[in-house]
Amino acid sequence: MLQDEPQKLWIPERDKFLKEFIRLEGRGEAALYQACQGLPGCLNEPVVRCRDCEGSQLYCQGCIVVQHTVMPLHHMEICTGSYFQRISLRDLGHRIQLGHPPGLQCCNPSLAFDDDFVVLEINSIHRVALNFCNCATAQTHDIQLLRARWYPATTTNPRTAATFRLLDHFQMYTFESKGSAFEYYQSLARLTDNTGTRQPKDRYESFLRMSRQHRHITSLLRAGRGHDPNGVLGTKEGELAVLCPACPQPGRNLPADWDNVPLHMKWLYGLFLAIDANFRLCRRNKSSEQADPSLSNGWAYFMEQSSFKEVLEASGTQKSSCASHNAVNLADTKNARGMAATGVGAIVCARHNLTRPSSVGDLQKGEKYVNMDYIFFSTLQHASTVDVLNISYDIACQWSKHLWTRMLHYPSRMHLRPDNKVLTFVVPKFHLPAHILSCQTKYSLNLIKGMARTDGEAVERGWSNINPIATSTREMGPGSRRDILDDHFGDLNWRKVCNLGPFLLRKLKEAIPEREQHILDLRDFEEAIPPASLSEWRIMIVEWETDRSRPNPFETNTSVTTQASVRLELSQLEGQQLTDGVDSSLHPEVSPSVLIAAGIDLESLQRRLAIDTANIGTHATDNQLSLLQQRTNALRRRIEQWVQIQTLYMPCSPDTPNTPEEAVHCIKLWLPSAVVNLGIACDVNLCQIEWKLRCAQAHDGLQELRQHLRLKRHLTGFKRDWIRGQRAHTRSRAVIDTVQLKIDSAATKYRTAWFALESLAINLSKLTWQIEFPKLDDADIRGMTEGQAGGEAETEGRRLVSVSWIWKQRHGAGEEELSEVMHVEWCKARARANRWAEEVVLLQEEMRRVVAYFDWHAMWWDKRAVSRADFAMPDNEALIAYASRQANIRRSMSNHCLSLCPAQIFLVIYSMTSDQPESLC
């Protein structure tokens, strides 16, 4: 319907709109009036109009000045006879009187300095005629401006001011767009004069100063410092920070007996912290602390600087013993030329991504331990009464070492007693695969009890919002930069606080079906495990969860054989032979092991090329055909080079030269397994080498097969439960088909290795090899809890699931002897179900905390309303009004959160939560 496309409807109306725009340049209907329609009885000629008022009515100069007594910053236009020319109220004779009600003049006015005052407003930069009150009871000039909602640029003889409306607008503009103050001021200048003929006076420096002071005063006001008898100087470190209502805060949002809950429920009141560094928020070496001090040194998110700098002097270095973490190893080699700060380190609550108080600090030379340590212990001063701490850091495996020893080098006020706290160090989920295998089980959020579904990556997501301001802050002085970043961190926190109710409810709705699905999957899995093995595994994992120094059930005790490890072993063996003076190589660059390994790689490339050739389609583009032909040519050249070297080691191989007409993926590579299969003798050393490589290839194939089967099961369940609509079904089906192709490829990889092993086994007298590598049939390729096709037996409504041998270690040794792989897989399935069950419980607790915190904060503001007795009546009334408004805001937020989730939903959730399977205990 055309009615639903307003853009198309508007296009034919452009001439009409253009005509009306032109009409606004003239007098319009006002030309019909000969006398001014302003004040009663006025007969003057109407020649002036206001561009900022509604309509385009003309008035005389006197009437329009009177009408704008309370609107002194509007733009006027005066009719010259042929067009309207811009003119200011100042030029029309308007004077602004401060210190008295609108319309009343002071009996003893005091002119502004040089009778030239500049006011910055949203619509432009204004020059106004301003009178200060100079009566006996008059306030100082800066106070008179503030009471007019104009912020003075200086406290003595102010010549410039900015309206509160402008400063609020600029602050919100920077929050949303991350635009710079220079861009905003240039916009004001162009609104004042966009021709360059009447440039306004430069008040950019004054604007920077006023906006910074305004942000600071606003943060003090919102933190209740104006209601504290100790005033501004009584502000404590971190007191201006916006706190997370969903995180545990004893005395504010936790039950009275929270510290007496059973040991197995302590995790519910744990604080999740995420640590990270950001090297985009750097600062050039400009200005100094003396020239540009911070207005709130340590009162919000940045730490107090003087103590921090004293600690930096005695910092040491420490190298990583895990994967080569640049954050550790390159801490002293980061390029810091011309930089006073190479970035910042920060700590946020890992579940809700709110920046913690006193949790941000500058990095001088990379991510040094001393920087991150000090930030960590600094912010923990605001959580000293929380007993359970879960700390996520991408290098936690290294940083946590000797942490308590390093703590002793810091001020005593920052010391913690680790004996009365439960600290768990973890690595964020996205970063964990970059660590060594032992770290991947020891520091995994998926495996450790009490972590729920926390991913630890919250701090990374927060950087994406703050990074755009880096281009502005890197050029600032130290104090200005910290104040601006503090303000932005505070706004991000407040936005998250306002959205916590819907955010937690959405996550809860997602977690409940996931929990039920994973519990059902675990039950199905356990039906295939002998009860004796299951009981033993439960005891083992419960012991590890109670005491993580016990053997880790998620770690395998056997080393995994891979093609890469076998190739390394063969290379080391050949190196040892060369050291002993034995050289079996017939080619200066290609040893026997390299030859066989290269042949197996060529086989893999042939299989992939065959699949791609079959799937190219009849309507392939020239570009697709070109790429395929290039791959074909490259593979043919590699095979020809390999065959030339093969004749040195295997002169007995059949002489079957390939022809250009033969498809490259069909060329037969006469590896030892293929040669002995024809009954032709082959060098035993070459056969041994291929045997080892084929065993590793079979292991790799099985590992890939298991991995892709797990992925397919997850995708299929997700499609069944969540995908709706033909378009979404088609896309999800395409993804599942892609995974199926990888399953087929892994199965082909294993079968290729299996047939090669079968050919080599007789020649090498390998009699029991099929125990480790059974033959792979199509019926064996299924998930761990999937039954055989057409062979599922039903009993009492439950399936009897036969576990495929691919999930077992000692294949062929009997159903009861389950593999270590299956043990680890059960532990992971149990962990997945537990984490989702914990997530549901924790989300309910967090929703309760949010409401409790808002209620507590409302009562806190109620008490603040009557906390000062040193104020006069008008000021005391304002104290009560502001505190009451803030209390009402918190109660409204509390009621909003309660309205999102009716009591009936909570009853359903609690009833579901209470029905936990035995394996989750």
N, C-alpha and C positions, 0 to 999 in steps of 0.2 A: 504494500500500500504506500502511495506517495505521501500520505499523512505521517507515516513513520520515518520519513527522510526529510527533516526540516532544512537541511542544507540545500537540497534540490529545490525545495519550495522557495527558498530565499533568493536563489540566483536570478529569477526573472524580476525580482523586486529591487535590484540594485540601483536602478535609476531613481526610484522613489526615495530610497535611503540617502542617496547622494544629494538629491534636491533638498532634503530636510537638513542635512549637514550644512549646506550652503546657506540655507535660510537662517540658521542660527547666527550667522555672521552679521545679519542685519538687525533692525529693531523689531521686526515682526509686528504683532498686534499692538505693541507699546507705541508704535508710531501714531496710533489713532488718538492717543491722549496728549493734550497740550499742556496739562498741568500735572505736577507730581502727585502720585497716589500714596505717598508715604504718610507723614504726620497729618492729623486733621487740620484742614484749612490751609495747607501749603499750596501756593500757586506758582512756585518756581518751575522752571523748565526741567523736565526729567532728561538727564544726559548720562547718568552713571548706572551701571549694573554690576552685580556680583557674579563671578563665574562659579563660585563654590556653593552658592545658595540654589535651591530648587527654582526652576523657571528662569525667565529672562526679563523680568519686570524692570523698568527704568525708574530711577529716582533722582532727585536733585542731590547735590553734594551734602547739604546739611542733613537731610533725612537719612541718607545712607550711612553717614558717620554715626548718627544716633542709633540706628538699627544694629550697627556692628560694635556696640559698646562691649558686648560679651563675646564677640566673634572677631577679635582684632587681627587675626591672621588669615583672613580671606583675601582673594585676589579681586581687584576692581578693574573695570574697563570704562573708559570715558569716550563718548561719541565726539569725533572731531568734525563731523559734518558729512564725511564720506566713508569713514570706517571707524571701528572701535580700537582704541589704543590702550595698552595696559598702563595702569596707574596704581600706586599704593595708597592705602588709607592714610599713611603718614603725609603724603603729598596733598591729600584732601583735607588735612587739618586735624586728623584724629590723634589724640594723645591717650596713652594707657596709664591709668592711675593704679598703683599697687597700694596695699595696706588699708583700703577702704572698700565698701561695697560697690558694685558696678554702678556707674553713673554719678557717683559722688566724688568731688574733687577735694584734695587735701588743702587745708588752709595754709600749709607751709611746705609745699612740694620741693623735692630735691631732684634735679635733672640727672639722668644717667650720665656717665662719663662722656664728655664732649657732646652730649645730647645725641649720641649715635649708638644705638643698641641693636644687636643682631640676634634674632631668634630663629632657631632651626625647627622647622615643622615638617610634617609628612609631605605637604604639597609644595614646599620650596624653602628657600632661605630668605627671611624677611628683615628689612631694616625698619625699625619702629621708633616712634617718639615715646619715651618712657619717663614717667615721674615716679620716684620713690616717695613714700610717706616720711616726713621729717617731723612728725608731731613728737611731743614729749614721751609718749608711750610707744613710739614706733619701734619695730623690730629692725634688726640689721638688714642690709640689702639682700643678702643671700637667703635669709629666712623669708622675707617678703616674696622673693621669687619662688621659693619652694611652696609657699602657701597658695601661690597662683598656679601650681603644678608646672612650673618651669624650673629646670635644673640649671643652676649657675655654673659657669665654667671656672670661676674662681670664687674664693670666699671674701676677698677684699676688692672693692670697686669693680664688680662684675660688669663686663661689656658684652658678654655673650651668654645665651642660655639655650637650652633645648627643651622642648615640651616633653612631658612624661609620655605622651602619646607617641612621639617620635622614638624615644628610647625603647619603649616596649615593642614598638613595631620593628625597630632595627634588631633587637635581641631575638625576636621570633623569626625574622628574616634569616639571620645567621644560623639559627637552629635548623631551619628547614632546608635552606639552599646552600649553606656553608659558604656564602659569599663573603667577600672581604669588606672591611670598613671603607676602604678607598672606593670600591665600586659603588657602595651605597651613597657615599658623599658625592661622588660624581653624578649620580642620578639626581640628587637634590639640586646640584648646581645647574644641571641641564633643565630641570623643571623651572628653575628660576629664570634662566635665559638660555635658549637653545640656538642662539644665533651667534654668540661670541662677541656681541657689541656692548653688552652691559654685564660684564662678569661680576658676580657677587664677591664680597670680601671673603678671603680665604680663612675659614674657621675649621680646617681639617684637624689640626692638632687639638684644638679645643673639643671637637667632636669625639676624638679618641679618648681624651681624658674623661669627658662627661659620661660616655657610654661605659667605660670601665668602672668608674665610681658607682654608677647607677646599678650595674650588675652586682657589685659588691654589697651595696646597701640592701638591695632586694634579697640577696641570699641571707643576710643577717636578719632581715625582717621575717622571712619565711621560716627561719630556724628559731624564732621566738626570742632573739637576743634583745630586742627592744623591750620585752616584758621582764627581763631579768634585772634585778637591782644592781648586779655587777657590771652591767653594760657591755659594750663591745669588747673591752680588754679582758673581760672575764670569760671569753670564748675559749673552749678547750679544743685540743687537736681532734679533727674529724667531726666536730659538732655541727658543721654546716652541711654535711653530706646527707643526701636522701637515702634512707635505709630501706632494705628489702623487707616488706611485710611478711613474705613467705618463708624467710630463713628463720631459724630458731633464735629467739631473743628472750632469754630468761627474764622473768618479771614483766614482760610485755605481751607475749603471745604464746607462751607455753603453759601447760597445766601446772597446778601448784605442786604436784608430786612427780613431775617429769624426771627428776633425778633418782627416784626410787623405783622405776620400772624394772621388770626382770631383765637379766643380762641379755637375753636373746632379742629384746626389743629396744636396746640402747641405740641401735642404728637409726631408729625413727627420728631421733632428736639430734642427728649429726648435721654439721655444717659442711657444705660442699664448696670448695674454693678452687678456682682455676687460675693458673699463673701463666703469663706469657710476656714477651717483649715485642715492641713494635719499632722498627727502625725507619719507618717513614715519618714519624713524629720527631724529627731531629730539629736542632736549632743551630744556626750559624753563630760564630763567635762575635756577637755584637753586644754593645752596652755592657753593663755589669750589675751586680747585686746592689752596689751603692747607688748607682744612677737610676736603676729601675727595680726597686724592691717590690715584693709581692704584697698586696693589700691583705691577703688572708694566708699568711705563711703557716701552712700545716693545719688550717681550720677546716678544710674540706677533704679533697681527695689526694692532692699532692702532700707528701710528707713535709714535716718541718725540716728546714735545710741546714741549719747550723750544726746540729748534732750529727746529721748524716755526713756532712763534709769532713767532720773530725774522724769518723770511722773509715772513710775512704783512704786515708793516708796509709793505713797499715794493712792493705788488702794483698792477698797472695793469689796464686793461680792454681788450677787443678785441671788435669787432662782427663778426657773421657776414656773409660775402659769398655764402653758399649760400642755401638756403631759410631763412626766418626762424626759426632754431633758438632757442627760448625759453631753452634751457640756456645759450646764449651771451649773447643780447641782454638777457635779464632777470636776469642774475646779480646786478646791483646793485639790482634792484627787487623781489626776492622779499620777501614779507611776513615780516619777522624780528622783529616786535614781541614782546617778552617771551621771545624765544628766544635761548639761548646758542649753539645749533647748529641750523641749519635742515635738517640731514640729514647723511648720510655719503657719501663717495666710496669706491669699493672696486675692487680688481683681482683677478680670479680667472683660473685657467687655463681658457681658452675651450673646451677639449675635454672636461674632466672636472669642471669647476665646483667646484674646491677653492680656497678663499680663500688668496691668496698671503701669505707672511710680510711684515710691515711694509707692508701694502697697504690699510689702512683709515684714513681720516682724517675729521675733522669738517669740515663746510661751514658757514662763518659767514654768508655772504650769497649763497646760490645756488651754482651750479656754476662757480665762478671758475677761470680757467686756473691761477692760482698754486696752488690746492688740488690740482687734478688733476695738475699737473706734479710737485709735490712727492711726491705718492703714487706716481706712476709711477717717478720716479728713485729713490725710497726702496726700492721692492720690487725694482728691477733690481739693487740691490747684492747680492741673493741669487741672481742669475743672470748675474753679470758674465762668466762664462766661456762662456756660450752665444753663438754667433755669429749665429744666425738668429732674429729676433724678428718675430712677426706680431701686430700690435696692432689689436684690434677696439674701436671706440668709435663711438657713434651720431653724434658730430660730428667724426669723424676728419678729414674734409675741411678743417675750419677749425682744429681743435686742433693738427694736425701742422704748420701753418704757423709758421715762426719758432721751432720747438720748441728747436732747438739754440742759438739766440740767447738764449732765455729761460733755458736751462740755466745759462748763465754767471753768472746772478744768484743761483744757489743755492750752498750749501757745496761746496767743491772735492771733498770725499769722495764726492759724489754724481755727479760728472761722468763721462760716458761718452765714448768715442772712436767717433763714428759711422763713421769711415773703415774700421774693422776689423769692422764689424757690418753685417748685411743686415737693414734694418728695412722692413717692409711694413705700411702703414696701410690698414685696411679698415673698412667700415661693416657692422654686423650685417644679416642678410638681411631681417628684418622691418622695420627702420628705413629700409632703402635706398630703397624707392619714394617716400619723402617728400622725397628729395633731387632736385636738378636732374639733367637727363639726363646731363651730362658726369660727374657724380659717380657715377651709376649704373653706368657702365662702368669708370671709373677705380678705384673702391673696392669692386668686387663680389667677394665670396668665391667666387662661382660661376665667375668668369672668370680669376682670377689663378692662375698655376702654383704648386703646392705647398700649396694650401689644403685639399686633400682635400674632405670633405663637412662641414667645420666651418661652423656657422651664426652663431657669434659672439653668440648670445643666451643663453649659459649663465648669465651674471650676472643676467639678468632672471628666470630660473627660480629662482635661489637666493634672490632677495628674497621670493618667495612663502612660503618656509619661515621666514624670519627676521622678516617683518613683524608677525606676531601678538604679538611681544614688545615692540613699540614702545609700546604703552599703558603698560607698566610702566617701561621705561627712560627715557621722556621726563620722568618725575618725579624721576629720580635725580640725585645729584650727579655731577660730571664723572668722578671716578675710579671710582665704583661702576658707572656706566654702561659705561665702557670695559671694565672687568673682566668684567662680565656678558656683554657682546657678544663679547668675546674667547673666553669659555667656550663660547658657543653656536656661534661660527664653528669652534672646535676640534672640537666634537661633530659638526657637519655634515661637516667634513672627514673625521673618523674613520669615520663611517657610509659615506661614499663610498669610502674606502680599502677597507673590508671588502667592498664590493660591486663592486669594480673588475673582478674576474675574470669573474663572470657578465655584467656590463654590457658589457665589451669583446667577449666571445664572442657575445652577442646581436647587437651591432652588426655583427660580422664576418659572421654568418650572413645578416644582411639585406643586407650590402654585396656579397657575392659574386654572387648572381643579378642584382642591379642593374647591377653592372659588366658582366657578360656581355650583358645585354639592351641596354645603351647602346652597347657595342662593335658588336653586330650592327646596331643602328639606324644607327650611323655608317657602317658598311660599305654598308648598303643605300642610304643617302643618297649616298655617294660614287660609286656606280655610275651615278647620274644626272648627274654633273658631268663635263664634258670634262677629260681629263688635264692639258691645258695650264693651265686655270684652277685646277685643284686644286693643281698644283705651285706656282703663283704664290702662292696663298693660304697654303700651308704655309710657304713662305719668309717671308711677311709676318708670320704669327703667331709663328713661332719667333723672328724678330728682335725682336718686341715683348716676348715672354716673357723674352728675354735682356736687353733694354734697354728698359724701359718708358717711356723718353723718346721712343722711335720712335712713328710714327703708330699709333694704337690701331685694330686691325682690327675691334673691336666697335662702333665709332662710325660712323654714316652721315655722309657728306659733304654729302648733299643735305638741304635742309630739308623737313620733312614738312608737307604742306598739310592742314589740318584746317578744319572748319566754324568753329571758334572763331577761328582765325587769319585766315580770310577775312572774317569779320564785323568783326574789329578793323581790318583793312585798309580795308574799305568805310567804317567809321565815321570813320577818320582822313582818308580822302579827302573825305568830306562836311564834316568839320571844316575842312579846307584850303579847300574851296570857300566855306564861310561866311566864312572869313578874307579871301578874295579878293572878297567881295561877291556871290557867286553862290549862290542858294538855290533848289534844284529841288524842295523839299518843298512839298506842297499841304496838309499837316496840321501843326499846331503841335507835335505830339509824336511823330508817326510819319513817319519819312523813307522814301524808296523802298527802301533796303536793309533797314530794319526791317520793312517790309511784306512783302517777299519772304521774308525769314528767318522771320517769324512764320507765313507760309503753309506753308513747308516743315515747320516744327515741328507745325503743326496736322495735316498729312498723316501725320506720324509717330504722333501721338496717335490719329488715326483707325485706323491699322493696328493699334496695340496694343489699342484698344478692340474692334475687330472680332475679334481673336484671343481676348480674354477673354470676349467675349459668346458665341463659339462653344464655349468650353470650360466655361461656367458649369454645364452639366448640368441635368438635369430635377429633381434633388432638392436644389437649392441651398437654403441656409438663408435666413431673412429678412434676417439681417445681411449676407450676401453679396449678395443682391439689392439691398439698400439702398445698399451702397457702390457697386455697379455703376451704379445709377440716378443717384446723386450725381455720378459721373464723367461720365455721359452728359449730364446737365443742364448741368454746368459747361462741357463741350466745346461744346455747342450754343450757349450764350451767347457763348463766345469766338469761334465761327465767325460768329455774327451781327454781332458788333462788328467783326470783321475785314472782312466783306463790305461793311459801311457805309463803311469807309475805302477799300476797294479801288475802289469806284465813283469816287472822286476821281481816282485814278491811272489806272484802266483802264475808262473809260466804254464801251469797245468790247467788254468781256467779255459773253458771252451772258447774257441775263436769264432765268434759270431759278430762280425763287424756290423754296426748299425748303418742304415742308409738314410739319406736326407728325407725320404718319403715316410720313414718310420716316426711316429709320434714320440717326442722326447720322453714323455712320461711312461712310455711302453718299453723303453730300452732296458734290457736285462742287465743288472749289476751282479756280477758273479762273485759275491762274497763267499767266504769259506763255507757257510751253511748251505748255500746253493750248490757249491761244487761237490761237497761230500754227499749231498742228496742224490747226485748222479752216480755215486759209487767211485768217484775219482779221489785219489789220495790228495791230502792237503797238509801243509805245515801245521804241526800240532800247536806251535806257539801262536799262530794266527787264529786257530780255532779257539784257544784259551782266551785270547783277547776278545774275540767276538762274543764268546760265552758271557764274560763279565759285563760287556756293554749291553748285550741283549737282556740280561737279568735286570740291569739298571733301567733299561727301556721299559721292561714289563712293570717294574715298580712305579715308574713315572706314569705310565698309562693307567694303572689302577688308581693312583692318587688323583689324577685328573678326572677319571671316571667318577670317583666318589664325590669329588668337589662339585662337578656339574650336575650330578644327580640330586645333591642337596639343594643346589640353586633352582633346579627345575621344580622340585617339590614346593619350595617357597613361592615361586612365581605362580605355580598352578593354584595353590591355596589362596594367594592374594587375588588372582583373577576371579576365582569362584566367589570370594566373599565381598569384594569391593568394586570390581569393574562392572559398569552398567553402560549400555548403549552400544550400538553397532561399531561406531568409530573406535571407541576405547577397546572393545573386544578385538577388533582387527589388529590394533597396534600391539596389544598384549600377546596376541597369538603369534605375531611376528617375532616378538622377543623370545617367546618360549621355543619357537621353531629354530631360532639362532642357537639357543642353548642345546637343543636336540642335535643340531649339527655338530656341536662340540662333543657331545656324548658319543655320537657315532665315530667321530675322529679319534677319541681316546680309546674306544673299543677296538678300532682298526689298528691303532698303535700297539695295543697289548697283543692282539692276535698275530700281528706281524712278528713281534718278538717271540711269541709262543711257538710258531711254526719253525722259526730259526733255531730255537732251543731244542725242539723235537728232532731236527736234522742233526744237530751237533751232539746230542746226548749219547747216542750209540758210540760215536767215534771217541768221545771223551769218557765213556763208561760212567755217565751220570744216571743212576738208577732211580733215585727218589726225588728227582727235581719236580715232578708233578704234584708232590705234596705242597710245595710252596707256590707252584704256578699251575693250578688246574686249568682245564680247557674252558674258555669263556663261551657259553651259549647265549642266545638271545634272551632266554628265560632268566638268566642270571643278572641281566642288566636291569636292575630295579632298585628303588630306594630301600633304606634299611627297614622300614615298617610296611612295605608294600608286599602283598602276597603274589604268588605266581598267577599268571593269566589263566583264568578258567579253573584254577585249582584251589580256590579259597573255600575253606571249611567253616561252617557256621555252628556255633554252640552258645546257647543262652544269649543270643543277640550280639556276641563279640566274635571278632575274626581271630583265627589261629594263624599267626603270621610266621612264615618260614623265612628266616634271615638268609639272604644270599651270601655265598661264600666270599664275595668280594669285600665284605665288611669284617672278615675274620682273619686272624693272623696265621695260624697253622692250618692252612687250608687242607681239608681232607682228614684231619685228626679227630673229627667227631663234632656233633652239634654242641655238646656241653662245654667244649674247650674254646671259649670265646677269645677273641684277639684283644690285644692291648688297644688297638685302634677303636674297637667297639666300646671298650671301657671308657676311653677318653670321649668318644662320641656320646655315650650316655651321660657322662659328667657335664658335657656342654649342653645337652638337651635339658637336663635338670637345672643347670644354671640359667638357661633362657627362660624356662617356666618360672623359676624363682624370681628373676629380675623383673619380669612382667607383673608377677603377683606383688612384689615390693613396690613397683611403680604405682599400682592402683592404691595401695595403702598409703604410700607417701603423698600422693596427690591429694587424697582426702585430708590428710593432716595439714598439708600446705594450704588448702582452701580454708580449713578451720583457722589456721594461723593468720591468714590475711584478714578475715573478719575480726578476729580477736585484736589484731594490731590496730586496725582502724578504730575500734571501740576504745582501746587504750589511748590512742593518740588524741581522740576527741576529748577524753577526760583530762588528758595532759593539758590541752589548750584551755579547758574550763578552769583549771587551776591557775594557769598563766594569767587569766583575765583579772585575777585579784591578787597578783603576786607583788605589785608595787604600790606603796603608800606614799611615795614622794612626789607624785604627779598632781598637778592642779586639776580642777573639775573637767575642763574641756579635754585636756590631755588624757585624763583617766577614762573619760567616756570613749575616747578613740581606742585606748588599750582594750577595753571590754568589747568594743565593736569588732576590732580585728580578730581578737581571740575567739569570739563567738562565731564569726564567719568561718574561721579555719576549722573550728569544732564541727560546725554544721556540714562543711565539705567532707570531713572524714566520716560523719554519720551517713551522709548521702552515699558515699562510696561503699560503706559497709552494707547498707540496704540494697544497693545495686548488686553487689556480689551475692547476697542472699536470694535476690529475686531471680538470678540466673539459674539456680539449681534448687528447685522445690524440695521440700522434706521427703516427698515420696521417692525421689531419685536416690537420696541418701540411704533410705531404708532398703531399697533394692540393692544398692552397692554393698552395704554392710552384710546383707544376707548372703550375697555371692562370695564375699571375702571370707566369711566364716567357714565356708565349705572348701577347705584346702585338702588336697590329696596327701596321703602319708608321706610320699616322696619329697614333698615340699617342706617337711618339718626339719 
